Amino acid sequence: GLDSSVGLGGNKLQARLVSPLNKPRGVTALPPSAVAGLMTDVPVRRVPTLQGKAGEDIVKSLGVDKVGGLREVAEAELRRKFGRERAVFLARLPSGGVWEDIKDRGKPKSLLV
């Protein structure tokens, strides 16, 4: 059989961050009351879109390695260093991130069985 883990959260980011917590074959739900606590200890480089050079630049530039540390950085400083769009994303991360619609990708181009 195929093992999988599932994460449930208020948005796609939250679901992605909790899905590996009960591997394999686990379901992890993140209630709204637990979001801030979880986000505090998440490494910046573990956040999707911040893995790699982008996350490395944030850690080096701000001296912040955990998402919770972003609470201490003024949004004006984030804008100056990373631009408006990235600053909004980073400023909202400690409280659980931004709402992102889940988009239908259409029919799969291939299927392995």
PEKASUL-V53242 format. One record per pair of residues at least 4 apart in sequence whose C-alpha atoms are under 6 Angstrom apart, sorted by the first residue. I is the first residue (numbers start at 1). GAP is how many residues later the second one is. D is the distance in Angstrom with one decimal. If there is no record, write none. Layout:
i->I gap->GAP d->D
i->I gap->GAP d->D
This chain:
i->3 gap->22 d->5.5
i->4 gap->21 d->5.0
i->5 gap->14 d->5.8
i->5 gap->18 d->5.7
i->5 gap->19 d->5.8
i->5 gap->20 d->4.9
i->5 gap->21 d->4.8
i->5 gap->22 d->5.8
i->6 gap->13 d->4.9
i->6 gap->21 d->4.7
i->7 gap->8 d->4.4
i->7 gap->11 d->5.2
i->7 gap->12 d->3.7
i->7 gap->20 d->5.9
i->7 gap->21 d->4.9
i->7 gap->22 d->5.9
i->8 gap->7 d->4.7
i->8 gap->21 d->4.6
i->9 gap->5 d->5.0
i->9 gap->6 d->4.5
i->9 gap->21 d->5.0
i->11 gap->88 d->5.8
i->15 gap->4 d->6.0
i->22 gap->4 d->4.7
i->35 gap->61 d->5.9
i->36 gap->59 d->5.4
i->39 gap->55 d->5.5
i->40 gap->27 d->5.5
i->40 gap->28 d->3.8
i->41 gap->25 d->5.7
i->42 gap->24 d->5.5
i->42 gap->25 d->5.6
i->43 gap->22 d->5.8
i->43 gap->23 d->4.3
i->43 gap->24 d->6.0
i->44 gap->21 d->5.6
i->44 gap->22 d->5.1
i->44 gap->23 d->5.3
i->45 gap->5 d->5.3
i->45 gap->6 d->4.7
i->45 gap->10 d->4.9
i->46 gap->5 d->5.9
i->50 gap->4 d->5.1
i->50 gap->5 d->4.2
i->51 gap->4 d->5.4
i->53 gap->4 d->6.0
i->57 gap->4 d->5.8
i->58 gap->4 d->5.8
i->59 gap->4 d->5.2
i->59 gap->5 d->5.0
i->59 gap->6 d->5.3
i->64 gap->5 d->5.5
i->67 gap->27 d->5.7
i->68 gap->26 d->5.4
i->78 gap->4 d->5.7
i->78 gap->9 d->4.9
i->79 gap->4 d->4.5
i->79 gap->5 d->5.0
i->79 gap->8 d->5.0
i->82 gap->4 d->5.8
i->83 gap->4 d->6.0
i->87 gap->4 d->6.0
i->92 gap->5 d->4.9
i->93 gap->4 d->4.1
